[in-house]
Amino acid sequence: MENKSIGKQILVYGTLAVMLVFALFPLYWMLNTSFKSQGEIYNLTPTFWPKAFGWEAYDKLISEKGFLGNVKNSLLVSLSVSLFSISISMFAAYAISKLHFKGRNLISRGILYAYLMPRAVLFIPLYMLVSAIGASNSVYGLMLIYPTITIPYATWMLISYFKSIPVEIEEAAMIDGCSRARTLRSIIFPLAAPGLAATFIFSFTLCWSEYLYALVVVTKSADKTITLGLSEMIVGDVFAWGPLMGGSIIASIPVIVMYLFTSKFMVSGMTVGGVK
């Protein structure tokens, strides 16, 4: 029996190791390519390790392409939109999941339909809107447009999470004299911290990787986001593989750091045992 158990563990961990290699290999190849020279990149025989480490790709990104400005614009837009979306969506999701009022199911379905609406249908009227108010060709136009993506998504996700919080906890707090506002601030939202953190990360990622709206709204180089900055490195059939891979590595760092710092909140079972 012990031999079977050891053999099963070896099989499981071996399978996980193989899957991990497949999952991380694209990231490794991006990093590997970013340090290669242009001649080595186009060599017919691929090398799994640069023959000579070079920083030409990153130097070109910073000095010629102005990629750090694209990163700054994306950070500004993604953080501001994500924080605004969470602050709106958590109250909307709580109302839909916990309060009983007429039209609640209709509003819930409407939020889902708004999220499922194709972006290709919306970008023309949204562009007309930001142009009419003078916010086109700037990051502020994106700040007005992106909540149409993130708020429906965040609200729909948080509705399910708030429904998982036992109503008895809220009732017990109100019996002890807490108002609804204090119950939300002191009990419901702290218990919903894992869901809020996860929804914030995915909302941030939606804004961070968005391309279509940014392409339509922003044409000024100083206000372009990372997706536009990366796309400009592809001219016709010529690919600047070194800067393109280096820019992709830089673009992935904020998301990875955010996942690392918020992973402690993304736990389950925080309400288990809360109701006696």
DRENPA-3360 file (N, C-alpha, C; in nm, 2 decimals, always signed):
BEGIN
1 = MENKSIGK = +0.08/-0.12/+0.00/+0.00/+0.00/+0.00/+0.09/+0.13/+0.00 ~ +0.20/+0.12/+0.08/+0.28/+0.24/+0.08/+0.35/+0.26/-0.05 ~ +0.39/+0.15/-0.12/+0.45/+0.17/-0.25/+0.35/+0.23/-0.35 ~ +0.23/+0.19/-0.34/+0.12/+0.24/-0.43/+0.10/+0.39/-0.40 ~ +0.10/+0.43/-0.27/+0.09/+0.57/-0.24/+0.20/+0.65/-0.29 ~ +0.32/+0.60/-0.27/+0.44/+0.68/-0.32/+0.44/+0.69/-0.47 ~ +0.40/+0.58/-0.54/+0.39/+0.58/-0.69/+0.29/+0.68/-0.74 ~ +0.17/+0.69/-0.66/+0.07/+0.78/-0.70/+0.12/+0.92/-0.68;
9 = QILVYGTL = +0.19/+0.95/-0.57/+0.24/+1.09/-0.55/+0.34/+1.13/-0.66 ~ +0.43/+1.03/-0.70/+0.53/+1.06/-0.80/+0.46/+1.09/-0.93 ~ +0.35/+1.01/-0.96/+0.28/+1.04/-1.09/+0.21/+1.17/-1.09 ~ +0.15/+1.21/-0.97/+0.08/+1.34/-0.96/+0.17/+1.45/-0.97 ~ +0.28/+1.45/-0.89/+0.38/+1.56/-0.90/+0.45/+1.57/-1.03 ~ +0.48/+1.45/-1.09/+0.54/+1.45/-1.22/+0.45/+1.51/-1.33 ~ +0.32/+1.48/-1.32/+0.23/+1.54/-1.42/+0.22/+1.69/-1.39 ~ +0.21/+1.74/-1.27/+0.21/+1.88/-1.24/+0.33/+1.95/-1.28;
17 = AVMLVFAL = +0.45/+1.89/-1.27/+0.57/+1.95/-1.31/+0.58/+1.97/-1.47 ~ +0.53/+1.87/-1.54/+0.52/+1.88/-1.68/+0.43/+1.99/-1.73 ~ +0.31/+2.00/-1.66/+0.21/+2.10/-1.69/+0.27/+2.24/-1.66 ~ +0.35/+2.25/-1.55/+0.41/+2.38/-1.51/+0.51/+2.42/-1.61 ~ +0.59/+2.33/-1.67/+0.68/+2.36/-1.77/+0.61/+2.41/-1.89 ~ +0.51/+2.35/-1.93/+0.43/+2.39/-2.05/+0.37/+2.53/-2.03 ~ +0.33/+2.56/-1.91/+0.26/+2.69/-1.88/+0.36/+2.80/-1.87 ~ +0.48/+2.77/-1.82/+0.58/+2.88/-1.80/+0.68/+2.89/-1.92;
25 = FPLYWMLN = +0.68/+2.80/-2.01/+0.77/+2.80/-2.12/+0.75/+2.93/-2.21 ~ +0.63/+2.97/-2.24/+0.61/+3.09/-2.32/+0.68/+3.22/-2.25 ~ +0.66/+3.23/-2.12/+0.72/+3.34/-2.05/+0.87/+3.33/-2.05 ~ +0.93/+3.21/-2.04/+1.07/+3.19/-2.05/+1.12/+3.23/-2.19 ~ +1.05/+3.19/-2.29/+1.09/+3.22/-2.43/+1.08/+3.37/-2.46 ~ +0.99/+3.44/-2.40/+0.98/+3.58/-2.42/+1.10/+3.65/-2.35 ~ +1.13/+3.61/-2.23/+1.25/+3.66/-2.16/+1.38/+3.63/-2.23 ~ +1.39/+3.51/-2.28/+1.51/+3.46/-2.35/+1.53/+3.54/-2.48;
33 = TSFKSQGE = +1.42/+3.56/-2.55/+1.43/+3.64/-2.68/+1.46/+3.78/-2.66 ~ +1.41/+3.84/-2.55/+1.44/+3.98/-2.52/+1.59/+4.01/-2.50 ~ +1.67/+3.91/-2.46/+1.81/+3.94/-2.44/+1.90/+3.90/-2.56 ~ +1.83/+3.85/-2.67/+1.91/+3.81/-2.78/+1.93/+3.92/-2.88 ~ +2.04/+3.91/-2.96/+2.06/+4.01/-3.07/+1.96/+3.98/-3.18 ~ +1.94/+4.07/-3.27/+1.85/+4.05/-3.38/+1.89/+3.94/-3.47 ~ +2.03/+3.93/-3.49/+2.07/+3.82/-3.58/+2.05/+3.68/-3.51 ~ +2.07/+3.67/-3.38/+2.04/+3.54/-3.32/+1.89/+3.51/-3.31;
41 = IYNLTPTF = +1.81/+3.61/-3.31/+1.66/+3.58/-3.31/+1.62/+3.52/-3.44 ~ +1.68/+3.57/-3.55/+1.64/+3.52/-3.68/+1.72/+3.40/-3.73 ~ +1.81/+3.35/-3.64/+1.88/+3.23/-3.67/+1.79/+3.11/-3.69 ~ +1.82/+3.03/-3.80/+1.73/+2.92/-3.83/+1.74/+2.81/-3.72 ~ +1.85/+2.80/-3.65/+1.86/+2.71/-3.53/+1.83/+2.78/-3.40 ~ +1.71/+2.76/-3.34/+1.68/+2.84/-3.22/+1.77/+2.80/-3.10 ~ +1.81/+2.90/-3.02/+1.89/+2.87/-2.90/+1.81/+2.89/-2.78 ~ +1.82/+2.80/-2.69/+1.74/+2.81/-2.56/+1.81/+2.89/-2.46;
49 = WPKAFGWE = +1.92/+2.95/-2.49/+1.99/+3.04/-2.40/+2.07/+3.14/-2.49 ~ +2.06/+3.27/-2.46/+2.13/+3.37/-2.54/+2.28/+3.34/-2.55 ~ +2.34/+3.35/-2.66/+2.49/+3.33/-2.67/+2.56/+3.45/-2.61 ~ +2.50/+3.57/-2.62/+2.55/+3.69/-2.55/+2.44/+3.77/-2.50 ~ +2.43/+3.79/-2.37/+2.32/+3.88/-2.32/+2.34/+4.02/-2.36 ~ +2.23/+4.07/-2.41/+2.23/+4.21/-2.46/+2.10/+4.29/-2.41 ~ +2.12/+4.42/-2.38/+2.01/+4.50/-2.33/+1.96/+4.59/-2.44 ~ +1.99/+4.56/-2.57/+1.95/+4.65/-2.68/+1.80/+4.66/-2.68;
57 = AYDKLISE = +1.73/+4.56/-2.66/+1.58/+4.56/-2.68/+1.52/+4.66/-2.57 ~ +1.57/+4.64/-2.45/+1.52/+4.73/-2.34/+1.56/+4.87/-2.36 ~ +1.68/+4.89/-2.41/+1.73/+5.03/-2.43/+1.65/+5.09/-2.54 ~ +1.62/+5.02/-2.64/+1.53/+5.07/-2.75/+1.39/+5.10/-2.70 ~ +1.34/+5.02/-2.62/+1.21/+5.04/-2.56/+1.20/+5.17/-2.48 ~ +1.30/+5.20/-2.40/+1.30/+5.32/-2.31/+1.34/+5.44/-2.39 ~ +1.45/+5.43/-2.47/+1.50/+5.55/-2.53/+1.43/+5.59/-2.66 ~ +1.39/+5.50/-2.74/+1.33/+5.52/-2.87/+1.18/+5.51/-2.87;
65 = KGFLGNVK = +1.13/+5.41/-2.81/+0.98/+5.38/-2.82/+0.90/+5.46/-2.71 ~ +0.97/+5.50/-2.60/+0.89/+5.57/-2.50/+0.80/+5.48/-2.43 ~ +0.83/+5.35/-2.41/+0.74/+5.25/-2.36/+0.71/+5.27/-2.21 ~ +0.79/+5.33/-2.14/+0.76/+5.36/-2.00/+0.64/+5.46/-1.98 ~ +0.63/+5.55/-2.08/+0.52/+5.64/-2.08/+0.39/+5.56/-2.11 ~ +0.40/+5.46/-2.19/+0.28/+5.37/-2.22/+0.24/+5.30/-2.09 ~ +0.34/+5.25/-2.02/+0.32/+5.18/-1.89/+0.25/+5.27/-1.79 ~ +0.30/+5.39/-1.78/+0.24/+5.49/-1.69/+0.10/+5.52/-1.72;
73 = NSLLVSLS = +0.07/+5.53/-1.85/-0.07/+5.56/-1.89/-0.16/+5.44/-1.86 ~ -0.12/+5.32/-1.88/-0.20/+5.20/-1.85/-0.22/+5.19/-1.70 ~ -0.12/+5.21/-1.62/-0.13/+5.21/-1.48/-0.23/+5.31/-1.43 ~ -0.23/+5.43/-1.48/-0.32/+5.53/-1.44/-0.46/+5.50/-1.47 ~ -0.48/+5.45/-1.59/-0.62/+5.42/-1.64/-0.67/+5.29/-1.56 ~ -0.59/+5.19/-1.56/-0.64/+5.06/-1.50/-0.66/+5.07/-1.35 ~ -0.58/+5.14/-1.28/-0.60/+5.16/-1.13/-0.72/+5.24/-1.10 ~ -0.73/+5.36/-1.17/-0.84/+5.45/-1.14/-0.98/+5.38/-1.18;
81 = VSLFSISI = -0.98/+5.32/-1.29/-1.11/+5.26/-1.34/-1.14/+5.14/-1.25 ~ -1.04/+5.06/-1.21/-1.07/+4.94/-1.12/-1.12/+4.98/-0.99 ~ -1.06/+5.08/-0.93/-1.10/+5.13/-0.80/-1.24/+5.19/-0.80 ~ -1.27/+5.27/-0.91/-1.40/+5.33/-0.92/-1.51/+5.22/-0.95 ~ -1.47/+5.12/-1.03/-1.57/+5.01/-1.06/-1.60/+4.93/-0.93 ~ -1.50/+4.90/-0.85/-1.52/+4.82/-0.73/-1.61/+4.90/-0.63 ~ -1.58/+5.03/-0.62/-1.66/+5.11/-0.52/-1.80/+5.12/-0.56 ~ -1.83/+5.12/-0.69/-1.97/+5.12/-0.74/-2.03/+4.98/-0.73;
89 = SMFAAYAI = -1.96/+4.88/-0.78/-2.01/+4.75/-0.80/-2.04/+4.68/-0.67 ~ -1.97/+4.71/-0.56/-1.99/+4.63/-0.44/-2.12/+4.68/-0.37 ~ -2.16/+4.80/-0.39/-2.29/+4.85/-0.34/-2.41/+4.79/-0.42 ~ -2.38/+4.80/-0.56/-2.49/+4.75/-0.65/-2.51/+4.60/-0.63 ~ -2.40/+4.52/-0.61/-2.41/+4.38/-0.60/-2.47/+4.34/-0.46 ~ -2.44/+4.42/-0.36/-2.50/+4.39/-0.23/-2.65/+4.42/-0.24 ~ -2.69/+4.52/-0.30/-2.84/+4.55/-0.31/-2.91/+4.45/-0.39 ~ -2.85/+4.40/-0.50/-2.92/+4.30/-0.58/-2.92/+4.16/-0.51;
97 = SKLHFKGR = -2.82/+4.13/-0.43/-2.81/+4.00/-0.37/-2.88/+3.99/-0.24 ~ -2.89/+4.10/-0.16/-2.94/+4.09/-0.03/-3.08/+4.16/-0.01 ~ -3.10/+4.26/-0.09/-3.23/+4.34/-0.07/-3.33/+4.29/-0.16 ~ -3.46/+4.29/-0.12/-3.57/+4.25/-0.20/-3.65/+4.37/-0.24 ~ -3.65/+4.39/-0.37/-3.72/+4.50/-0.43/-3.77/+4.46/-0.57 ~ -3.87/+4.53/-0.62/-3.93/+4.50/-0.75/-3.83/+4.53/-0.86 ~ -3.82/+4.43/-0.95/-3.73/+4.45/-1.06/-3.59/+4.41/-1.04 ~ -3.56/+4.34/-0.92/-3.43/+4.30/-0.89/-3.37/+4.20/-1.00;
105 = NLISRGIL = -3.45/+4.10/-1.03/-3.40/+4.00/-1.13/-3.38/+4.06/-1.27 ~ -3.47/+4.16/-1.30/-3.45/+4.23/-1.43/-3.32/+4.30/-1.44 ~ -3.29/+4.37/-1.33/-3.16/+4.45/-1.32/-3.04/+4.35/-1.33 ~ -3.05/+4.24/-1.26/-2.95/+4.14/-1.26/-2.92/+4.09/-1.40 ~ -3.03/+4.06/-1.47/-3.01/+4.01/-1.61/-2.96/+4.12/-1.70 ~ -3.00/+4.24/-1.67/-2.96/+4.35/-1.75/-2.81/+4.38/-1.74 ~ -2.76/+4.36/-1.62/-2.61/+4.37/-1.59/-2.53/+4.27/-1.67 ~ -2.59/+4.15/-1.67/-2.52/+4.04/-1.74/-2.52/+4.07/-1.89;
113 = YAYLMPRA = -2.63/+4.11/-1.95/-2.64/+4.14/-2.09/-2.55/+4.25/-2.13 ~ -2.54/+4.35/-2.04/-2.45/+4.46/-2.07/-2.30/+4.42/-2.07 ~ -2.26/+4.32/-1.99/-2.13/+4.27/-1.99/-2.10/+4.19/-2.12 ~ -2.21/+4.11/-2.16/-2.19/+4.03/-2.28/-2.21/+4.10/-2.41 ~ -2.24/+4.23/-2.41/-2.25/+4.31/-2.53/-2.12/+4.32/-2.60 ~ -2.11/+4.28/-2.73/-1.98/+4.29/-2.80/-1.93/+4.43/-2.81 ~ -1.80/+4.44/-2.79/-1.73/+4.57/-2.79/-1.73/+4.63/-2.93 ~ -1.73/+4.55/-3.03/-1.73/+4.60/-3.17/-1.86/+4.68/-3.20;
121 = VLFIPLYM = -1.97/+4.65/-3.12/-2.10/+4.72/-3.14/-2.10/+4.85/-3.07 ~ -2.02/+4.86/-2.96/-2.03/+4.98/-2.87/-1.92/+5.09/-2.90 ~ -1.82/+5.05/-2.97/-1.71/+5.15/-2.98/-1.74/+5.27/-3.06 ~ -1.83/+5.26/-3.16/-1.87/+5.38/-3.23/-1.95/+5.48/-3.15 ~ -2.06/+5.43/-3.09/-2.13/+5.53/-3.00/-2.05/+5.58/-2.88 ~ -1.97/+5.50/-2.83/-1.88/+5.55/-2.72/-1.78/+5.65/-2.77 ~ -1.73/+5.63/-2.88/-1.63/+5.73/-2.94/-1.70/+5.86/-2.97 ~ -1.83/+5.85/-3.02/-1.91/+5.97/-3.04/-1.93/+6.05/-2.91;
129 = LVSAIGAS = -1.95/+5.97/-2.80/-1.98/+6.03/-2.67/-1.86/+6.11/-2.62 ~ -1.74/+6.04/-2.62/-1.62/+6.11/-2.57/-1.58/+6.22/-2.66 ~ -1.61/+6.21/-2.79/-1.58/+6.32/-2.88/-1.67/+6.44/-2.85 ~ -1.79/+6.42/-2.82/-1.89/+6.52/-2.79/-1.85/+6.60/-2.67 ~ -1.79/+6.53/-2.57/-1.76/+6.60/-2.44/-1.61/+6.65/-2.44 ~ -1.54/+6.63/-2.55/-1.40/+6.68/-2.56/-1.30/+6.59/-2.49 ~ -1.33/+6.46/-2.47/-1.24/+6.37/-2.40/-1.17/+6.27/-2.49 ~ -1.19/+6.29/-2.62/-1.12/+6.20/-2.71/-0.97/+6.23/-2.72;
137 = NSVYGLML = -0.90/+6.13/-2.76/-0.75/+6.14/-2.78/-0.68/+6.17/-2.65 ~ -0.73/+6.11/-2.54/-0.66/+6.13/-2.41/-0.70/+6.01/-2.32 ~ -0.62/+5.99/-2.21/-0.65/+5.88/-2.12/-0.78/+5.90/-2.05 ~ -0.82/+6.03/-2.04/-0.95/+6.05/-1.97/-1.07/+6.00/-2.04 ~ -1.06/+5.99/-2.18/-1.16/+5.93/-2.26/-1.17/+5.78/-2.22 ~ -1.05/+5.71/-2.21/-1.05/+5.57/-2.17/-1.11/+5.55/-2.03 ~ -1.08/+5.65/-1.94/-1.14/+5.64/-1.80/-1.29/+5.64/-1.81 ~ -1.35/+5.71/-1.90/-1.49/+5.72/-1.92/-1.55/+5.59/-1.98;
145 = IYPTITIP = -1.48/+5.53/-2.07/-1.53/+5.42/-2.15/-1.51/+5.29/-2.08 ~ -1.40/+5.27/-2.01/-1.37/+5.14/-1.95/-1.47/+5.09/-1.85 ~ -1.53/+5.18/-1.77/-1.63/+5.13/-1.67/-1.74/+5.06/-1.73 ~ -1.77/+5.09/-1.86/-1.88/+5.01/-1.93/-1.84/+4.86/-1.94 ~ -1.71/+4.83/-1.93/-1.67/+4.69/-1.93/-1.66/+4.64/-1.79 ~ -1.60/+4.71/-1.70/-1.56/+4.66/-1.57/-1.68/+4.66/-1.47 ~ -1.76/+4.76/-1.47/-1.87/+4.77/-1.37/-1.97/+4.65/-1.39 ~ -2.02/+4.62/-1.51/-2.11/+4.50/-1.53/-2.04/+4.37/-1.49;
153 = YATWMLIS = -1.91/+4.36/-1.52/-1.84/+4.24/-1.49/-1.82/+4.23/-1.33 ~ -1.77/+4.34/-1.27/-1.75/+4.33/-1.13/-1.88/+4.31/-1.05 ~ -1.99/+4.38/-1.09/-2.12/+4.36/-1.02/-2.17/+4.22/-1.03 ~ -2.16/+4.16/-1.15/-2.21/+4.02/-1.17/-2.12/+3.92/-1.09 ~ -1.99/+3.94/-1.08/-1.91/+3.86/-1.00/-1.94/+3.87/-0.85 ~ -1.96/+3.99/-0.80/-1.98/+4.02/-0.66/-2.12/+3.98/-0.62 ~ -2.21/+3.97/-0.71/-2.35/+3.93/-0.67/-2.34/+3.78/-0.62 ~ -2.27/+3.70/-0.69/-2.25/+3.56/-0.65/-2.18/+3.55/-0.51;
161 = YFKSIPVE = -2.08/+3.64/-0.50/-2.00/+3.63/-0.37/-2.08/+3.67/-0.25 ~ -2.16/+3.78/-0.27/-2.24/+3.83/-0.16/-2.35/+3.73/-0.12 ~ -2.40/+3.66/-0.22/-2.50/+3.56/-0.19/-2.44/+3.44/-0.10 ~ -2.31/+3.42/-0.11/-2.25/+3.31/-0.03/-2.23/+3.35/+0.11 ~ -2.24/+3.48/+0.15/-2.23/+3.52/+0.29/-2.36/+3.49/+0.36 ~ -2.36/+3.42/+0.47/-2.48/+3.38/+0.54/-2.56/+3.51/+0.58 ~ -2.68/+3.51/+0.56/-2.77/+3.63/+0.60/-2.78/+3.63/+0.75 ~ -2.75/+3.52/+0.82/-2.76/+3.52/+0.97/-2.66/+3.61/+1.03;
169 = IEEAAMID = -2.54/+3.62/+0.97/-2.44/+3.71/+1.02/-2.49/+3.85/+1.02 ~ -2.55/+3.89/+0.91/-2.60/+4.03/+0.90/-2.71/+4.05/+1.00 ~ -2.80/+3.96/+1.01/-2.91/+3.97/+1.11/-2.87/+3.98/+1.25 ~ -2.76/+3.90/+1.28/-2.71/+3.90/+1.42/-2.65/+4.04/+1.45 ~ -2.58/+4.10/+1.35/-2.52/+4.23/+1.38/-2.63/+4.34/+1.40 ~ -2.74/+4.33/+1.32/-2.85/+4.42/+1.33/-2.92/+4.41/+1.47 ~ -2.94/+4.28/+1.51/-3.00/+4.26/+1.64/-2.91/+4.32/+1.75 ~ -2.78/+4.32/+1.74/-2.69/+4.38/+1.84/-2.69/+4.53/+1.83;
177 = GCSRARTL = -2.76/+4.59/+1.73/-2.77/+4.74/+1.73/-2.70/+4.80/+1.61 ~ -2.64/+4.72/+1.52/-2.56/+4.78/+1.41/-2.66/+4.83/+1.31 ~ -2.64/+4.95/+1.25/-2.72/+5.00/+1.14/-2.67/+4.92/+1.01 ~ -2.75/+4.94/+0.91/-2.71/+4.87/+0.78/-2.57/+4.92/+0.73 ~ -2.55/+5.05/+0.74/-2.43/+5.11/+0.69/-2.31/+5.05/+0.77 ~ -2.32/+5.04/+0.91/-2.22/+4.99/+0.99/-2.20/+4.84/+0.97 ~ -2.30/+4.77/+0.94/-2.29/+4.63/+0.91/-2.21/+4.61/+0.78 ~ -2.24/+4.69/+0.68/-2.17/+4.68/+0.56/-2.02/+4.71/+0.58;
185 = RSIIFPLA = -1.99/+4.82/+0.65/-1.85/+4.86/+0.67/-1.77/+4.77/+0.76 ~ -1.84/+4.72/+0.87/-1.76/+4.64/+0.97/-1.77/+4.49/+0.95 ~ -1.87/+4.44/+0.88/-1.89/+4.30/+0.87/-1.89/+4.25/+0.72 ~ -1.98/+4.30/+0.64/-2.00/+4.24/+0.51/-1.88/+4.26/+0.42 ~ -1.84/+4.38/+0.41/-1.73/+4.41/+0.32/-1.60/+4.35/+0.37 ~ -1.56/+4.34/+0.50/-1.44/+4.27/+0.54/-1.46/+4.12/+0.50 ~ -1.58/+4.06/+0.52/-1.59/+3.92/+0.49/-1.58/+3.90/+0.33 ~ -1.62/+4.00/+0.26/-1.61/+3.99/+0.11/-1.48/+4.03/+0.06;
193 = APGLAATF = -1.38/+4.05/+0.14/-1.25/+4.10/+0.10/-1.19/+4.01/-0.01 ~ -1.19/+3.87/+0.01/-1.14/+3.79/-0.10/-1.21/+3.81/-0.24 ~ -1.34/+3.82/-0.24/-1.41/+3.84/-0.36/-1.38/+3.98/-0.42 ~ -1.37/+4.08/-0.33/-1.34/+4.22/-0.38/-1.20/+4.22/-0.44 ~ -1.10/+4.15/-0.37/-0.96/+4.15/-0.42/-0.96/+4.08/-0.56 ~ -1.02/+3.96/-0.57/-1.02/+3.89/-0.70/-1.08/+3.97/-0.81 ~ -1.20/+4.03/-0.78/-1.27/+4.11/-0.88/-1.19/+4.23/-0.92 ~ -1.12/+4.29/-0.82/-1.04/+4.41/-0.85/-0.92/+4.37/-0.95;
201 = IFSFTLCW = -0.86/+4.25/-0.92/-0.75/+4.21/-1.01/-0.80/+4.18/-1.15 ~ -0.91/+4.11/-1.16/-0.96/+4.08/-1.30/-1.01/+4.21/-1.37 ~ -1.07/+4.31/-1.29/-1.11/+4.43/-1.36/-0.98/+4.51/-1.40 ~ -0.88/+4.51/-1.32/-0.75/+4.57/-1.36/-0.69/+4.50/-1.49 ~ -0.70/+4.37/-1.49/-0.65/+4.30/-1.61/-0.73/+4.33/-1.73 ~ -0.86/+4.35/-1.72/-0.94/+4.38/-1.83/-0.90/+4.52/-1.89 ~ -0.88/+4.61/-1.81/-0.83/+4.75/-1.85/-0.69/+4.74/-1.91 ~ -0.61/+4.67/-1.84/-0.46/+4.66/-1.87/-0.44/+4.60/-2.01;
209 = SEYLYALV = -0.52/+4.50/-2.05/-0.50/+4.43/-2.18/-0.60/+4.48/-2.29 ~ -0.68/+4.58/-2.26/-0.78/+4.62/-2.36/-0.71/+4.69/-2.48 ~ -0.76/+4.67/-2.60/-0.69/+4.72/-2.72/-0.78/+4.80/-2.81 ~ -0.91/+4.75/-2.83/-0.99/+4.80/-2.93/-1.03/+4.95/-2.90 ~ -1.08/+4.97/-2.78/-1.12/+5.11/-2.74/-1.00/+5.20/-2.74 ~ -0.89/+5.15/-2.69/-0.77/+5.24/-2.69/-0.73/+5.28/-2.83 ~ -0.74/+5.18/-2.92/-0.70/+5.21/-3.06/-0.79/+5.31/-3.12 ~ -0.92/+5.31/-3.09/-1.02/+5.40/-3.15/-1.01/+5.54/-3.09;
217 = VVTKSADK = -0.99/+5.55/-2.95/-1.00/+5.67/-2.88/-0.87/+5.75/-2.88 ~ -0.76/+5.68/-2.87/-0.63/+5.75/-2.85/-0.54/+5.74/-2.97 ~ -0.50/+5.85/-3.02/-0.40/+5.85/-3.13/-0.28/+5.93/-3.10 ~ -0.28/+6.01/-2.99/-0.16/+6.09/-2.95/-0.06/+6.00/-2.88 ~ +0.06/+6.01/-2.92/+0.16/+5.91/-2.87/+0.18/+5.92/-2.72 ~ +0.17/+6.04/-2.67/+0.19/+6.06/-2.52/+0.09/+6.00/-2.44 ~ -0.03/+5.97/-2.49/-0.14/+5.91/-2.41/-0.17/+5.76/-2.45 ~ -0.08/+5.70/-2.53/-0.11/+5.56/-2.57/-0.08/+5.47/-2.45;
225 = TITLGLSE = -0.15/+5.36/-2.45/-0.13/+5.25/-2.35/-0.04/+5.15/-2.40 ~ -0.01/+5.05/-2.31/+0.09/+4.95/-2.35/+0.04/+4.86/-2.47 ~ -0.09/+4.84/-2.48/-0.13/+4.76/-2.60/-0.10/+4.83/-2.73 ~ -0.12/+4.96/-2.73/-0.09/+5.04/-2.85/+0.06/+5.05/-2.87 ~ +0.13/+5.06/-2.76/+0.28/+5.07/-2.77/+0.34/+4.94/-2.83 ~ +0.28/+4.83/-2.78/+0.33/+4.70/-2.84/+0.29/+4.68/-2.98 ~ +0.17/+4.72/-3.02/+0.13/+4.70/-3.16/+0.21/+4.79/-3.25 ~ +0.26/+4.90/-3.21/+0.34/+4.98/-3.30/+0.47/+4.92/-3.33;
233 = MIVGDVFA = +0.51/+4.82/-3.26/+0.64/+4.75/-3.29/+0.62/+4.65/-3.41 ~ +0.50/+4.64/-3.46/+0.47/+4.55/-3.57/+0.44/+4.64/-3.69 ~ +0.53/+4.65/-3.79/+0.51/+4.73/-3.90/+0.50/+4.64/-4.03 ~ +0.38/+4.62/-4.08/+0.37/+4.53/-4.19/+0.40/+4.39/-4.15 ~ +0.50/+4.33/-4.22/+0.54/+4.20/-4.19/+0.68/+4.20/-4.12 ~ +0.72/+4.32/-4.07/+0.84/+4.33/-3.99/+0.81/+4.33/-3.84 ~ +0.87/+4.24/-3.77/+0.84/+4.23/-3.63/+0.97/+4.26/-3.55 ~ +0.97/+4.36/-3.47/+1.08/+4.39/-3.38/+1.07/+4.30/-3.26;
241 = WGPLMGGS = +1.12/+4.17/-3.28/+1.10/+4.07/-3.18/+1.16/+4.10/-3.04 ~ +1.28/+4.16/-3.05/+1.35/+4.19/-2.92/+1.27/+4.29/-2.84 ~ +1.24/+4.41/-2.89/+1.16/+4.50/-2.81/+1.02/+4.46/-2.78 ~ +0.96/+4.38/-2.88/+0.83/+4.33/-2.85/+0.82/+4.23/-2.74 ~ +0.92/+4.14/-2.73/+0.92/+4.05/-2.62/+0.96/+4.12/-2.49 ~ +1.06/+4.22/-2.49/+1.09/+4.29/-2.38/+0.97/+4.37/-2.32 ~ +0.90/+4.43/-2.41/+0.78/+4.51/-2.37/+0.68/+4.42/-2.31 ~ +0.66/+4.30/-2.36/+0.57/+4.20/-2.31/+0.60/+4.16/-2.17;
249 = IIASIPVI = +0.73/+4.14/-2.14/+0.78/+4.11/-2.01/+0.75/+4.23/-1.91 ~ +0.78/+4.35/-1.95/+0.76/+4.46/-1.87/+0.61/+4.48/-1.84 ~ +0.53/+4.45/-1.94/+0.38/+4.47/-1.93/+0.32/+4.36/-1.83 ~ +0.39/+4.25/-1.82/+0.34/+4.14/-1.73/+0.38/+4.16/-1.58 ~ +0.48/+4.24/-1.56/+0.53/+4.26/-1.42/+0.42/+4.32/-1.33 ~ +0.35/+4.43/-1.36/+0.25/+4.48/-1.27/+0.14/+4.39/-1.23 ~ +0.10/+4.31/-1.33/-0.01/+4.21/-1.30/+0.04/+4.10/-1.21 ~ +0.17/+4.05/-1.23/+0.22/+3.95/-1.15/+0.24/+4.00/-1.00;
257 = VMYLFTSK = +0.29/+4.13/-0.99/+0.31/+4.18/-0.86/+0.18/+4.20/-0.79 ~ +0.08/+4.24/-0.86/-0.06/+4.26/-0.80/-0.11/+4.12/-0.75 ~ -0.09/+4.02/-0.83/-0.14/+3.88/-0.78/-0.06/+3.84/-0.66 ~ +0.07/+3.87/-0.65/+0.15/+3.83/-0.54/+0.10/+3.90/-0.41 ~ +0.08/+4.03/-0.42/+0.04/+4.11/-0.30/-0.10/+4.08/-0.25 ~ -0.19/+4.04/-0.34/-0.33/+4.02/-0.31/-0.36/+3.88/-0.29 ~ -0.27/+3.79/-0.31/-0.30/+3.64/-0.29/-0.34/+3.61/-0.15 ~ -0.29/+3.68/-0.05/-0.33/+3.65/+0.09/-0.48/+3.67/+0.11;
265 = FMVSGMTV = -0.54/+3.76/+0.03/-0.68/+3.79/+0.05/-0.77/+3.69/-0.02 ~ -0.71/+3.62/-0.12/-0.78/+3.53/-0.21/-0.79/+3.39/-0.15 ~ -0.86/+3.38/-0.03/-0.88/+3.26/+0.04/-1.02/+3.23/+0.05 ~ -1.06/+3.11/+0.07/-1.20/+3.07/+0.09/-1.22/+3.03/+0.23 ~ -1.35/+3.02/+0.27/-1.38/+2.97/+0.40/-1.37/+3.07/+0.51 ~ -1.37/+3.20/+0.48/-1.36/+3.30/+0.58/-1.49/+3.31/+0.67 ~ -1.60/+3.27/+0.61/-1.73/+3.27/+0.69/-1.76/+3.14/+0.75 ~ -1.68/+3.04/+0.73/-1.71/+2.91/+0.78/-1.70/+2.91/+0.93;
273 = GGVK = -1.81/+2.87/+1.00/-1.81/+2.88/+1.15/-1.85/+3.01/+1.20 ~ -1.89/+3.10/+1.12/-1.94/+3.23/+1.16/-2.08/+3.23/+1.22 ~ -2.15/+3.13/+1.18/-2.29/+3.11/+1.23/-2.30/+2.99/+1.32 ~ -2.35/+3.01/+1.44/-2.35/+2.90/+1.53/-2.48/+2.83/+1.52;
% end
